[in-house]
Amino acid sequence: MKRRWEAGPVWALLPAAVPGLILAAGGLLGWTVALRDGPAYFMPLRERTATVLRGQRGAFWNPNSGCGEPFFANPQSALLYPPAWLAVALPVQRAVTCEAGLHVALLGVGCAFLALRLKARPAMAAAAGFAVAIAGPTLDAAGVLNNLEAVAWAPWAWAAALGGCVPGLAVCVGLAFLAAEPQLALVIGVVAFALAPRRRTIAALALAVGLVALQLVPFLFWVAGGDRGSGIEVAETCAGAVTPNELPALVLPGLSLPVRPDRYVRHLFVPGWCLVLGLAVLFDRRRSTTVLVGAAATLLALAVLPALSSGHEIWAAATGGFVRYPARLIFPAVVALVTAAATLEFRPLRVPAAVLGLAVTLGFGGAALWRHAPLATAVAQGASAGLALVPGFGGVATWAGSLALVPDAVAVLEPAPITARRPIWCGEAQHSARGRVFAVQPSWDQLGWIARRGEEADRALSMGPASLADGRIAVRSAMPVFSATLVAHLAEADRGPAGRWWLDTLAADRIVSHGDIPGFDTVCRENGLTVYDNPQAWPLAQVVTQMPRPGGDVHPAGAVVGVDDRDDRRTFRIEVAPGGGWLLLSAAPDPGWRWKVDDRTVAVTQGPGILHGVLVPAGKHLVEARYRPPGLLAGAAGTLVSLLILAGVGVRSRRKRRDPLSVAPLP
């Protein structure tokens, strides 16, 4: 009798790993893929994560962006996701490229494994894994690394659900969350239940929630205090949705799409046989494959819905403003569709094979002519798709169609030798800031300039997490959740001269912009970037007579004579004038901070915007603040209990496998 995880010949898994292993090997050999958010977003994040794991920085709080924001509570920190720890041992560019390659391999092998579990022929299973690994959405996801890493666990989770493997399903869904894409982890869990709607699946999903509670609970507190939900605009929630006009790109590699600054998935192509066989497999009337094709169709429809008339309102209402970038649903849709397509049971055709193959080929060719796509590529995909329907030719045709797309896959990655990073533009002027660096509100002109100048412009403006790597303290943040208090403060500061008081209270004595800003002295100009001085900026911390009102001035009531800022712990040595005063901070508030004055716990008073402080009496004092993510202890308890349950389930399953008289319990 086969065990639950035994599905077929191991050799069928090996070809599916080849694209990812080549990418990982390229990273080790000094090549990188400068895709999308990789250089400007994920590499700085991995650098900070590596410094935390080495014990050089605090794990819980990040003071370098967003006027201070949670780090541990953000799954994109990947502090609990072992594959992200490669940056501890390797230079970050090599580490991120290897990390992406290993997950492409994991995804490809997982799809082949799932196809074997669904009784696909070995050659077809191998073709499915290879096809997913070179599909445009998969390689495009390498530039939004959290999406790739989350979806890489999807086929393994679904195989575990079909096999009734509680530990396997729980671990895979948990890793999808820790890989930093909660939305995709939820999708993976829902599809797993649709494939195996039984109590065992529910138990596994509940166990997955418990396993990640250590980070999940602080994450939920972070979201609750952030700008998601009703505070986010509908247009922002629906940004990047796939338009109906872009759908032909699924079957027409090389199709030129209109320029869109908010396009989330830039390469949609999959081998043509995947779509044709995916439709044909519905006639097999097998529940598991029908569920996968249905899931793919549903996810694709949801990715398009916000781009339709009134669809954005439906999406915003259905998601409550908590889910952005619906186009990311394309990633699991491709996994489900391609895997299901590989399981087609070939039967004698009523229509002559030549006629069917010619019809499919002409269909692809006609679509290419209609949309002005590369004709030769479309005809090749149509021919392989038509031939794949013919009994006896499925394996050869599917491999031919997939291999024909390898050049397109390489073009997506744009591999290049790793080079040393150049210093940021006007770096000396920005690093000389006494407080923070304020990037002006993004405009279409500025975004276009960033698109033209690339990563260096993005880094120079500190619009992303570049400050995590170079040490600047930035006002804005590119993290998935912003402090609601900071968002309200920025809304006032971005009003121009009318919001000058709000700008000054951000403690931003350096302003960076692509355009000209009247009223400020220029400190540096380089490559279209200008850095301005703001001498009216408030200090990060000061002792004042009273908590200010919006637009009001403050009067000193002492001095901050020493500061020891260690991310998660701050210590201020202050001297307060007779009559007492306030230690006033210009930093994003968070309920996780606990304050003490001379070892006595004190309450924090919230002022306008991000301003907050503690009341201190006259004299010399030591003010200490310590940060722990809200819900950390409760989450840790949940994870500990879940680990004990997981260990118990594993031991019990192992004993049953050793007992020849045992039988698997009914679901």
CORTADA-V172219 format. One line per field, one symbol per residue. ss: DSSP state (a for helix, b for strand, c for the rest). psi: psi as a letter, one per 20 degrees, with the letter a starting at -180 (. if undefined). burial: + if it has 16 or more other C-alpha atoms within 10 Angstrom, else -. A space follows every 10 residues. Layout:
BEGIN
ss = ???
psi = ???
burial = ???
END
This chain:
BEGIN
ss = cccccccccc aaaaaaaaaa aaaaaaaacc bbbccccaaa aaaaaaaaaa aaaccccccc bbccccccbb ccccaaaccc caaaaaaaac caaaaaaaaa aaaaaaaaaa aaaaaaaccc caaaaaaaaa aaaacaaaaa aaacaaaaaa accaaaaaaa aaaccaaaaa aaaaaaaacc caaaaaaaaa aaaaacccaa aaaaaaaaaa acaaaaaaaa aaaacbccaa accaaaaccc cccaaaaaaa cccccccccc cccccccccc caaaaaaaaa aaaaccaaaa aaaaaaaaaa aaaaaccccc aaaaaaaaac cccccaaaaa aaaaaaaaaa accccccccc ccaaaaaaaa aaaaaaaaaa acccaaaaaa aaaaaaaacc cccaaaaaaa aaaccaaaaa aaacbbbccc ccccccaaaa accccbbbbc cccaaaaaaa aaacaaaaaa accccaaaaa cccbcccccc ccbaaaaaaa aaaccaaaaa aaaacccbbb bbbccccccc bbbbbbccbb bbbccccccc bbbbcccccc cccccbcbbb bbbbbcccbb bbbbbbcccc bbbbbbcccc ccbbbbbccb bbccbbcccc bbbbbbccbb bbbbbbbccc caaaaaaaaa aaaaaaaaaa aaaaaaaacc ccccccc
psi = pqrhiphaph hihghhiggg hggghhghjj qrompdifgi fhghghgggg hghijhrqhh qoiiqkkpqq ghiohihkhj oghiihihhq qhggghgggg ghhggggghg ggghgghjkq qghhgghggg ghhjqghghh ihimhhgghg ihighgghgh ghiknggggg gghghhghik nhghhggggg hghhhmnrhh gggghhhggh hjhhhgghgh gghhjajrbi iqqghhhjqj qpqhiihhih inqippqqpo ijpgoioiqq phhggghhhh ihihkpgghg ggghgggghg hhhhgiirpi hhhgggghij jiprmiiiih ghgggggggh hijpopqpqh ppggggghgg ghgggghghg jlrogggggg hgghgghhip pijgggghhg hghijghhgh hghlqqqpqp pqqqpkgghg ijphdrpopq pprhgghhgg hhibhhgggh ilhbkhhhhi iqoqgrqjrh pqphghghgh hghjjbhikg ghghiiknjp pqqhrqoqiq pphqppkipp pqpnijpqrh pqprhrpqqp iqrqpqkbqo iqpoolfipq ppoqpprpir apopqnqpqp iippqqoljp pqqpppapci prrqpqrqap qopqpppppp jggghhgggg ghhggggggg gghghhhhoi iqqpqq.
burial = ----+-++-- -++-++++++ ++++++++-- ++++++++++ ++++++++++ +++---++++ ++++++++++ ++++++++++ +-++++++-- -+++++++++ ++++++++++ ++++++++++ ++++++++++ ++++++++++ ++++++++++ ++++++++++ ++++++++++ ++++++++++ ++++++++++ ++++++---+ ++-++-++++ ++++++++++ +++-+++++- -+-+--++++ ++---+-+++ +++++----- --++++++++ ++++++++++ ++------++ +++++++-++ +++++++--- -++-++---+ ++++++++++ ++++++++++ ++++++---- --+--++--+ ++++++++-- +-+++-++++ ++++++++++ ---++-++++ +++++--++- -++-+----- ---+++--++ +-++++++++ -----+--++ ----++++++ ++++++++++ -++++++-+- +++++++-++ -+++----++ ++++++++++ ++++--+--- -++++---++ ++++--++++ ++++++++-- ---+--++++ ------++++ ++-++++--+ ++++++++++ -++++++--- ---+--++++ ++++++---+ ++++++++++ ++--++-+++ -++-++---+ --+------- -------
END
